[in-house]
Amino acid sequence: MTPKQINILWQTLIVTVVLSLAGVVFWQFVTNQFPFSSLLALRAEDTKLAALLLRSQGRILYILFLFSWLVEIMIVFPFLYAGKRFLEKKYNITLPLQK
């Protein structure tokens, strides 16, 4: 891969990570489930409510994390495939994952 392609790959990875973190913050803002709301619930008498809040936040963050990795794989895979084809043409070799 050329340095320009590597630079584009790094920029894509950075943008994907930043967007996934922004998505987590936005989702918590929309659903009013900031981390401090769980801490406030822990101070309340009802510990079942606190446990429920913590579990729901964990599920949401886990789903968003998996979704961000899925999007990242969908963005990065074409670059990896293009790099594989470039190496095959330049060095006249056959790499795995052929059709």
N, C-alpha and C positions, 0 to 999 in steps of 0.2 A: 504494500500500500504506500502511496505517496504521502509525504508529510501533510499535504493539504487534506487528504482524506482522513488521516489520523486526527488532525485538528478538528475537522467536522464531526468525527465520531465522538471526541471528547466534549465538544460543545453540545452535541445531542444528549449525551449522558448527563451533563450538568443541568441542562434545561429540563430534562425529564425528572431529575431528582427535585429540583426547585418547584416544578409544577405539582409534583405529587405531595410535597410538604404543604404547598399553598392549598391544595385540595383538601388535605386533612384539616387545616386551620379553618378553611371556609365551611366545611361540613360541620365542624364543631360550633362555629358561629351560627349557622343556620339552625341547628338542632338545640342550641343553648346548652351544650354539654362540654363546657370548658373544664379543664382539670380541677380548677378551684371549686367548681360546683360539687364535685365528688368529695373534696375535702370538707366542704361545708356540711354535706350530708353525713359524713363520718362523725361530725360533732353533734349531730342530732341524736335523739333517743332511738329512732328506728334504725337499727343496724341492717335490717333486711333491705331497706330502701337503698342504703349506701352500697351494699353488696351488689344489688341489681344495677345501680348506676355504673359501678366499676366494671361489671361484666359486659354491659351493653357498650361501654366505651371501648373495651378491649376487642369486642367483635367488630365494631365499626372500623377501628384502626387496622385490624388484621385484614379485613376485606379490602380497605383502601390500599394497604401495602401490597397485597397480592395483585390488585388491579393495576397499580403503578408498575409493578414488575412485568405484567403481561403487556402493557403498553410499551414499556422499554424494550422488551424482546421484539415486539412488532416493528419498532423503529430501528433497532440495531441489526436485526437479522439481514435486511437487504445489504447493509454495508459489509457484513461478514461474507455474504455470498459474492458480492462484487470483488472483494479482496481475494477470495478463493479463485474466482475466474481469472483475475489479473495474474496471480501467481502461476496458474496453469498455462496461460498463454505465454508469459514471459519466459518461464523455465521449461516449458514443454513437458510438464509432469501431470499425473492424474492424482488428485486428492480424493479422500473418501467423501461420502454423501453425494454420490452421483445419482442422477435420475435413472 
